[in-house]
Each structure stands twice: as C-alpha cells, then as structure tokens.
Amino acid sequence: MAAHAEARRPKTLADLYEDRDLTPAQVRRIVAILGLAVPQRMQTDGSNAEAA
C-alpha cells in the first residue's frame, strides 16, 4: 500500500506547483528561499556589469 501512495507523490517542486496560479511576487519569494536567485551587480551608470 505504501508503494501505491508513493507512486502518486509529486516528484519535483515543479510538479507540486504545476496547477497553481502564482503571482510574480510568490515566484520571486520561492526562488529567493531556494537560493536560486543570483544577485545582479550594477555599475554606477545603472547598466548591468555582466554586459560590459
């Protein structure tokens, strides 16, 4: 019986949230909590440092 319940369990976070309507703010919060956000370094003129 445990194997049957495990077969229905979502495999990834994407599977868990597949059918949910998340706001952009909720998505940003999930990404930040998971540590997937990479801070962008800005130059003094406001352009992206990676583009230089």
mmCIF file of the N, C-alpha and C atoms, coordinates in Angstrom:
data_MODEL
# 
_entry.id   MODEL 
# 
loop_
_atom_site.group_PDB 
_atom_site.id 
_atom_site.type_symbol 
_atom_site.label_atom_id 
_atom_site.label_alt_id 
_atom_site.label_comp_id 
_atom_site.label_asym_id 
_atom_site.label_entity_id 
_atom_site.label_seq_id 
_atom_site.pdbx_PDB_ins_code 
_atom_site.Cartn_x 
_atom_site.Cartn_y 
_atom_site.Cartn_z 
_atom_site.occupancy 
_atom_site.B_iso_or_equiv 
_atom_site.pdbx_formal_charge 
_atom_site.auth_seq_id 
_atom_site.auth_comp_id 
_atom_site.auth_asym_id 
_atom_site.auth_atom_id 
_atom_site.pdbx_PDB_model_num 
ATOM 1   N N  . MET A 1 1  ? 0.808  -1.189 0.000   1.00 0.00 ? 1  MET A N  1 
ATOM 2   C CA . MET A 1 1  ? 0.000  0.000  0.000   1.00 0.00 ? 1  MET A CA 1 
ATOM 3   C C  . MET A 1 1  ? 0.860  1.265  0.000   1.00 0.00 ? 1  MET A C  1 
ATOM 4   N N  . ALA A 1 2  ? 1.991  1.227  0.686   1.00 0.00 ? 2  ALA A N  1 
ATOM 5   C CA . ALA A 1 2  ? 2.876  2.387  0.727   1.00 0.00 ? 2  ALA A CA 1 
ATOM 6   C C  . ALA A 1 2  ? 3.447  2.689  -0.655  1.00 0.00 ? 2  ALA A C  1 
ATOM 7   N N  . ALA A 1 3  ? 3.721  1.648  -1.433  1.00 0.00 ? 3  ALA A N  1 
ATOM 8   C CA . ALA A 1 3  ? 4.261  1.860  -2.776  1.00 0.00 ? 3  ALA A CA 1 
ATOM 9   C C  . ALA A 1 3  ? 3.235  2.562  -3.667  1.00 0.00 ? 3  ALA A C  1 
ATOM 10  N N  . HIS A 1 4  ? 1.987  2.230  -3.496  1.00 0.00 ? 4  HIS A N  1 
ATOM 11  C CA . HIS A 1 4  ? 0.933  2.864  -4.287  1.00 0.00 ? 4  HIS A CA 1 
ATOM 12  C C  . HIS A 1 4  ? 0.815  4.348  -3.938  1.00 0.00 ? 4  HIS A C  1 
ATOM 13  N N  . ALA A 1 5  ? 0.901  4.695  -2.657  1.00 0.00 ? 5  ALA A N  1 
ATOM 14  C CA . ALA A 1 5  ? 0.821  6.090  -2.237  1.00 0.00 ? 5  ALA A CA 1 
ATOM 15  C C  . ALA A 1 5  ? 2.037  6.864  -2.728  1.00 0.00 ? 5  ALA A C  1 
ATOM 16  N N  . GLU A 1 6  ? 3.196  6.230  -2.731  1.00 0.00 ? 6  GLU A N  1 
ATOM 17  C CA . GLU A 1 6  ? 4.419  6.888  -3.180  1.00 0.00 ? 6  GLU A CA 1 
ATOM 18  C C  . GLU A 1 6  ? 4.389  7.149  -4.682  1.00 0.00 ? 6  GLU A C  1 
ATOM 19  N N  . ALA A 1 7  ? 3.732  6.299  -5.451  1.00 0.00 ? 7  ALA A N  1 
ATOM 20  C CA . ALA A 1 7  ? 3.652  6.465  -6.897  1.00 0.00 ? 7  ALA A CA 1 
ATOM 21  C C  . ALA A 1 7  ? 2.860  7.718  -7.261  1.00 0.00 ? 7  ALA A C  1 
ATOM 22  N N  . ARG A 1 8  ? 1.930  8.139  -6.412  1.00 0.00 ? 8  ARG A N  1 
ATOM 23  C CA . ARG A 1 8  ? 1.129  9.329  -6.674  1.00 0.00 ? 8  ARG A CA 1 
ATOM 24  C C  . ARG A 1 8  ? 1.796  10.611 -6.195  1.00 0.00 ? 8  ARG A C  1 
ATOM 25  N N  . ARG A 1 9  ? 2.853  10.491 -5.408  1.00 0.00 ? 9  ARG A N  1 
ATOM 26  C CA . ARG A 1 9  ? 3.522  11.658 -4.839  1.00 0.00 ? 9  ARG A CA 1 
ATOM 27  C C  . ARG A 1 9  ? 4.250  12.450 -5.925  1.00 0.00 ? 9  ARG A C  1 
ATOM 28  N N  . PRO A 1 10 ? 4.111  13.787 -5.911  1.00 0.00 ? 10 PRO A N  1 
ATOM 29  C CA . PRO A 1 10 ? 4.840  14.615 -6.889  1.00 0.00 ? 10 PRO A CA 1 
ATOM 30  C C  . PRO A 1 10 ? 6.342  14.409 -6.748  1.00 0.00 ? 10 PRO A C  1 
ATOM 31  N N  . LYS A 1 11 ? 7.046  14.458 -7.850  1.00 0.00 ? 11 LYS A N  1 
ATOM 32  C CA . LYS A 1 11 ? 8.481  14.190 -7.849  1.00 0.00 ? 11 LYS A CA 1 
ATOM 33  C C  . LYS A 1 11 ? 9.322  15.444 -7.649  1.00 0.00 ? 11 LYS A C  1 
ATOM 34  N N  . THR A 1 12 ? 8.829  16.594 -8.098  1.00 0.00 ? 12 THR A N  1 
ATOM 35  C CA . THR A 1 12 ? 9.609  17.821 -8.012  1.00 0.00 ? 12 THR A CA 1 
ATOM 36  C C  . THR A 1 12 ? 8.726  18.971 -7.546  1.00 0.00 ? 12 THR A C  1 
ATOM 37  N N  . LEU A 1 13 ? 9.367  20.108 -7.210  1.00 0.00 ? 13 LEU A N  1 
ATOM 38  C CA . LEU A 1 13 ? 8.592  21.299 -6.868  1.00 0.00 ? 13 LEU A CA 1 
ATOM 39  C C  . LEU A 1 13 ? 7.749  21.754 -8.043  1.00 0.00 ? 13 LEU A C  1 
ATOM 40  N N  . ALA A 1 14 ? 8.277  21.591 -9.242  1.00 0.00 ? 14 ALA A N  1 
ATOM 41  C CA . ALA A 1 14 ? 7.504  21.963 -10.430 1.00 0.00 ? 14 ALA A CA 1 
ATOM 42  C C  . ALA A 1 14 ? 6.221  21.145 -10.502 1.00 0.00 ? 14 ALA A C  1 
ATOM 43  N N  . ASP A 1 15 ? 6.293  19.860 -10.159 1.00 0.00 ? 15 ASP A N  1 
ATOM 44  C CA . ASP A 1 15 ? 5.094  19.026 -10.141 1.00 0.00 ? 15 ASP A CA 1 
ATOM 45  C C  . ASP A 1 15 ? 4.111  19.504 -9.071  1.00 0.00 ? 15 ASP A C  1 
ATOM 46  N N  . LEU A 1 16 ? 4.640  19.893 -7.906  1.00 0.00 ? 16 LEU A N  1 
ATOM 47  C CA . LEU A 1 16 ? 3.786  20.359 -6.821  1.00 0.00 ? 16 LEU A CA 1 
ATOM 48  C C  . LEU A 1 16 ? 3.015  21.617 -7.196  1.00 0.00 ? 16 LEU A C  1 
ATOM 49  N N  . TYR A 1 17 ? 3.683  22.545 -7.859  1.00 0.00 ? 17 TYR A N  1 
ATOM 50  C CA . TYR A 1 17 ? 3.084  23.841 -8.163  1.00 0.00 ? 17 TYR A CA 1 
ATOM 51  C C  . TYR A 1 17 ? 2.556  23.946 -9.588  1.00 0.00 ? 17 TYR A C  1 
ATOM 52  N N  . GLU A 1 18 ? 2.502  22.840 -10.297 1.00 0.00 ? 18 GLU A N  1 
ATOM 53  C CA . GLU A 1 18 ? 2.101  22.829 -11.702 1.00 0.00 ? 18 GLU A CA 1 
ATOM 54  C C  . GLU A 1 18 ? 0.729  23.463 -11.949 1.00 0.00 ? 18 GLU A C  1 
ATOM 55  N N  . ASP A 1 19 ? -0.232 23.164 -11.116 1.00 0.00 ? 19 ASP A N  1 
ATOM 56  C CA . ASP A 1 19 ? -1.597 23.621 -11.339 1.00 0.00 ? 19 ASP A CA 1 
ATOM 57  C C  . ASP A 1 19 ? -1.973 24.830 -10.482 1.00 0.00 ? 19 ASP A C  1 
ATOM 58  N N  . ARG A 1 20 ? -0.983 25.497 -9.907  1.00 0.00 ? 20 ARG A N  1 
ATOM 59  C CA . ARG A 1 20 ? -1.268 26.652 -9.062  1.00 0.00 ? 20 ARG A CA 1 
ATOM 60  C C  . ARG A 1 20 ? -0.962 27.944 -9.801  1.00 0.00 ? 20 ARG A C  1 
ATOM 61  N N  . ASP A 1 21 ? -1.823 28.915 -9.626  1.00 0.00 ? 21 ASP A N  1 
ATOM 62  C CA . ASP A 1 21 ? -1.597 30.236 -10.198 1.00 0.00 ? 21 ASP A CA 1 
ATOM 63  C C  . ASP A 1 21 ? -0.819 31.060 -9.181  1.00 0.00 ? 21 ASP A C  1 
ATOM 64  N N  . LEU A 1 22 ? 0.459  31.254 -9.431  1.00 0.00 ? 22 LEU A N  1 
ATOM 65  C CA . LEU A 1 22 ? 1.303  32.019 -8.526  1.00 0.00 ? 22 LEU A CA 1 
ATOM 66  C C  . LEU A 1 22 ? 1.505  33.423 -9.086  1.00 0.00 ? 22 LEU A C  1 
ATOM 67  N N  . THR A 1 23 ? 1.522  34.377 -8.183  1.00 0.00 ? 23 THR A N  1 
ATOM 68  C CA . THR A 1 23 ? 1.817  35.746 -8.601  1.00 0.00 ? 23 THR A CA 1 
ATOM 69  C C  . THR A 1 23 ? 3.323  35.863 -8.809  1.00 0.00 ? 23 THR A C  1 
ATOM 70  N N  . PRO A 1 24 ? 3.764  36.845 -9.568  1.00 0.00 ? 24 PRO A N  1 
ATOM 71  C CA . PRO A 1 24 ? 5.205  37.047 -9.734  1.00 0.00 ? 24 PRO A CA 1 
ATOM 72  C C  . PRO A 1 24 ? 5.934  37.216 -8.394  1.00 0.00 ? 24 PRO A C  1 
ATOM 73  N N  . ALA A 1 25 ? 5.290  37.863 -7.426  1.00 0.00 ? 25 ALA A N  1 
ATOM 74  C CA . ALA A 1 25 ? 5.903  38.038 -6.107  1.00 0.00 ? 25 ALA A CA 1 
ATOM 75  C C  . ALA A 1 25 ? 6.099  36.693 -5.403  1.00 0.00 ? 25 ALA A C  1 
ATOM 76  N N  . GLN A 1 26 ? 5.135  35.797 -5.544  1.00 0.00 ? 26 GLN A N  1 
ATOM 77  C CA . GLN A 1 26 ? 5.262  34.472 -4.940  1.00 0.00 ? 26 GLN A CA 1 
ATOM 78  C C  . GLN A 1 26 ? 6.389  33.683 -5.595  1.00 0.00 ? 26 GLN A C  1 
ATOM 79  N N  . VAL A 1 27 ? 6.501  33.793 -6.901  1.00 0.00 ? 27 VAL A N  1 
ATOM 80  C CA . VAL A 1 27 ? 7.573  33.098 -7.616  1.00 0.00 ? 27 VAL A CA 1 
ATOM 81  C C  . VAL A 1 27 ? 8.931  33.627 -7.167  1.00 0.00 ? 27 VAL A C  1 
ATOM 82  N N  . ARG A 1 28 ? 9.067  34.965 -7.072  1.00 0.00 ? 28 ARG A N  1 
ATOM 83  C CA . ARG A 1 28 ? 10.333 35.553 -6.616  1.00 0.00 ? 28 ARG A CA 1 
ATOM 84  C C  . ARG A 1 28 ? 10.685 35.089 -5.209  1.00 0.00 ? 28 ARG A C  1 
ATOM 85  N N  . ARG A 1 29 ? 9.688  34.989 -4.343  1.00 0.00 ? 29 ARG A N  1 
ATOM 86  C CA . ARG A 1 29 ? 9.937  34.554 -2.964  1.00 0.00 ? 29 ARG A CA 1 
ATOM 87  C C  . ARG A 1 29 ? 10.405 33.096 -2.924  1.00 0.00 ? 29 ARG A C  1 
ATOM 88  N N  . ILE A 1 30 ? 9.776  32.230 -3.699  1.00 0.00 ? 30 ILE A N  1 
ATOM 89  C CA . ILE A 1 30 ? 10.185 30.819 -3.753  1.00 0.00 ? 30 ILE A CA 1 
ATOM 90  C C  . ILE A 1 30 ? 11.610 30.706 -4.266  1.00 0.00 ? 30 ILE A C  1 
ATOM 91  N N  . VAL A 1 31 ? 11.927 31.444 -5.320  1.00 0.00 ? 31 VAL A N  1 
ATOM 92  C CA . VAL A 1 31 ? 13.271 31.411 -5.894  1.00 0.00 ? 31 VAL A CA 1 
ATOM 93  C C  . VAL A 1 31 ? 14.293 31.894 -4.874  1.00 0.00 ? 31 VAL A C  1 
ATOM 94  N N  . ALA A 1 32 ? 13.970 32.968 -4.155  1.00 0.00 ? 32 ALA A N  1 
ATOM 95  C CA . ALA A 1 32 ? 14.891 33.504 -3.152  1.00 0.00 ? 32 ALA A CA 1 
ATOM 96  C C  . ALA A 1 32 ? 15.085 32.532 -1.999  1.00 0.00 ? 32 ALA A C  1 
ATOM 97  N N  . ILE A 1 33 ? 14.009 31.912 -1.538  1.00 0.00 ? 33 ILE A N  1 
ATOM 98  C CA . ILE A 1 33 ? 14.097 30.957 -0.429  1.00 0.00 ? 33 ILE A CA 1 
ATOM 99  C C  . ILE A 1 33 ? 14.966 29.766 -0.816  1.00 0.00 ? 33 ILE A C  1 
ATOM 100 N N  . LEU A 1 34 ? 14.835 29.319 -2.045  1.00 0.00 ? 34 LEU A N  1 
ATOM 101 C CA . LEU A 1 34 ? 15.617 28.173 -2.501  1.00 0.00 ? 34 LEU A CA 1 
ATOM 102 C C  . LEU A 1 34 ? 17.063 28.547 -2.823  1.00 0.00 ? 34 LEU A C  1 
ATOM 103 N N  . GLY A 1 35 ? 17.363 29.827 -2.815  1.00 0.00 ? 35 GLY A N  1 
ATOM 104 C CA . GLY A 1 35 ? 18.723 30.269 -3.095  1.00 0.00 ? 35 GLY A CA 1 
ATOM 105 C C  . GLY A 1 35 ? 19.063 30.205 -4.571  1.00 0.00 ? 35 GLY A C  1 
ATOM 106 N N  . LEU A 1 36 ? 18.060 30.284 -5.428  1.00 0.00 ? 36 LEU A N  1 
ATOM 107 C CA . LEU A 1 36 ? 18.283 30.199 -6.864  1.00 0.00 ? 36 LEU A CA 1 
ATOM 108 C C  . LEU A 1 36 ? 18.493 31.569 -7.497  1.00 0.00 ? 36 LEU A C  1 
ATOM 109 N N  . ALA A 1 37 ? 18.207 32.623 -6.733  1.00 0.00 ? 37 ALA A N  1 
ATOM 110 C CA . ALA A 1 37 ? 18.367 33.973 -7.267  1.00 0.00 ? 37 ALA A CA 1 
ATOM 111 C C  . ALA A 1 37 ? 19.842 34.358 -7.213  1.00 0.00 ? 37 ALA A C  1 
ATOM 112 N N  . VAL A 1 38 ? 20.328 34.933 -8.297  1.00 0.00 ? 38 VAL A N  1 
ATOM 113 C CA . VAL A 1 38 ? 21.706 35.408 -8.362  1.00 0.00 ? 38 VAL A CA 1 
ATOM 114 C C  . VAL A 1 38 ? 21.663 36.927 -8.337  1.00 0.00 ? 38 VAL A C  1 
ATOM 115 N N  . PRO A 1 39 ? 22.232 37.535 -7.297  1.00 0.00 ? 39 PRO A N  1 
ATOM 116 C CA . PRO A 1 39 ? 22.215 38.997 -7.244  1.00 0.00 ? 39 PRO A CA 1 
ATOM 117 C C  . PRO A 1 39 ? 22.935 39.592 -8.450  1.00 0.00 ? 39 PRO A C  1 
ATOM 118 N N  . GLN A 1 40 ? 22.364 40.634 -9.018  1.00 0.00 ? 40 GLN A N  1 
ATOM 119 C CA . GLN A 1 40 ? 22.984 41.294 -10.159 1.00 0.00 ? 40 GLN A CA 1 
ATOM 120 C C  . GLN A 1 40 ? 23.782 42.483 -9.652  1.00 0.00 ? 40 GLN A C  1 
ATOM 121 N N  . ARG A 1 41 ? 25.036 42.584 -10.092 1.00 0.00 ? 41 ARG A N  1 
ATOM 122 C CA . ARG A 1 41 ? 25.887 43.705 -9.713  1.00 0.00 ? 41 ARG A CA 1 
ATOM 123 C C  . ARG A 1 41 ? 25.635 44.830 -10.705 1.00 0.00 ? 41 ARG A C  1 
ATOM 124 N N  . MET A 1 42 ? 25.428 46.000 -10.195 1.00 0.00 ? 42 MET A N  1 
ATOM 125 C CA . MET A 1 42 ? 25.136 47.148 -11.049 1.00 0.00 ? 42 MET A CA 1 
ATOM 126 C C  . MET A 1 42 ? 26.322 48.100 -11.061 1.00 0.00 ? 42 MET A C  1 
ATOM 127 N N  . GLN A 1 43 ? 26.625 48.642 -12.237 1.00 0.00 ? 43 GLN A N  1 
ATOM 128 C CA . GLN A 1 43 ? 27.643 49.666 -12.343 1.00 0.00 ? 43 GLN A CA 1 
ATOM 129 C C  . GLN A 1 43 ? 27.051 51.001 -11.939 1.00 0.00 ? 43 GLN A C  1 
ATOM 130 N N  . THR A 1 44 ? 27.909 51.990 -11.732 1.00 0.00 ? 44 THR A N  1 
ATOM 131 C CA . THR A 1 44 ? 27.418 53.283 -11.287 1.00 0.00 ? 44 THR A CA 1 
ATOM 132 C C  . THR A 1 44 ? 26.494 53.962 -12.282 1.00 0.00 ? 44 THR A C  1 
ATOM 133 N N  . ASP A 1 45 ? 26.651 53.637 -13.583 1.00 0.00 ? 45 ASP A N  1 
ATOM 134 C CA . ASP A 1 45 ? 25.771 54.243 -14.582 1.00 0.00 ? 45 ASP A CA 1 
ATOM 135 C C  . ASP A 1 45 ? 24.430 53.512 -14.715 1.00 0.00 ? 45 ASP A C  1 
ATOM 136 N N  . GLY A 1 46 ? 24.263 52.430 -13.938 1.00 0.00 ? 46 GLY A N  1 
ATOM 137 C CA . GLY A 1 46 ? 22.988 51.715 -13.917 1.00 0.00 ? 46 GLY A CA 1 
ATOM 138 C C  . GLY A 1 46 ? 22.902 50.551 -14.890 1.00 0.00 ? 46 GLY A C  1 
ATOM 139 N N  . SER A 1 47 ? 23.942 50.341 -15.709 1.00 0.00 ? 47 SER A N  1 
ATOM 140 C CA . SER A 1 47 ? 23.904 49.212 -16.641 1.00 0.00 ? 47 SER A CA 1 
ATOM 141 C C  . SER A 1 47 ? 24.381 47.959 -15.935 1.00 0.00 ? 47 SER A C  1 
ATOM 142 N N  . ASN A 1 48 ? 24.025 46.832 -16.472 1.00 0.00 ? 48 ASN A N  1 
ATOM 143 C CA . ASN A 1 48 ? 24.388 45.545 -15.881 1.00 0.00 ? 48 ASN A CA 1 
ATOM 144 C C  . ASN A 1 48 ? 25.889 45.305 -16.064 1.00 0.00 ? 48 ASN A C  1 
ATOM 145 N N  . ALA A 1 49 ? 26.593 44.934 -14.976 1.00 0.00 ? 49 ALA A N  1 
ATOM 146 C CA . ALA A 1 49 ? 28.043 44.725 -15.009 1.00 0.00 ? 49 ALA A CA 1 
ATOM 147 C C  . ALA A 1 49 ? 28.410 43.536 -15.891 1.00 0.00 ? 49 ALA A C  1 
ATOM 148 N N  . GLU A 1 50 ? 27.525 42.541 -15.997 1.00 0.00 ? 50 GLU A N  1 
ATOM 149 C CA . GLU A 1 50 ? 27.837 41.364 -16.803 1.00 0.00 ? 50 GLU A CA 1 
ATOM 150 C C  . GLU A 1 50 ? 27.815 41.692 -18.300 1.00 0.00 ? 50 GLU A C  1 
ATOM 151 N N  . ALA A 1 51 ? 27.099 42.710 -18.683 1.00 0.00 ? 51 ALA A N  1 
ATOM 152 C CA . ALA A 1 51 ? 27.017 43.078 -20.091 1.00 0.00 ? 51 ALA A CA 1 
ATOM 153 C C  . ALA A 1 51 ? 28.300 43.760 -20.578 1.00 0.00 ? 51 ALA A C  1 
ATOM 154 N N  . ALA A 1 52 ? 29.084 44.285 -19.647 1.00 0.00 ? 52 ALA A N  1 
ATOM 155 C CA . ALA A 1 52 ? 30.310 45.003 -20.013 1.00 0.00 ? 52 ALA A CA 1 
ATOM 156 C C  . ALA A 1 52 ? 31.436 44.063 -20.352 1.00 0.00 ? 52 ALA A C  1 
# 
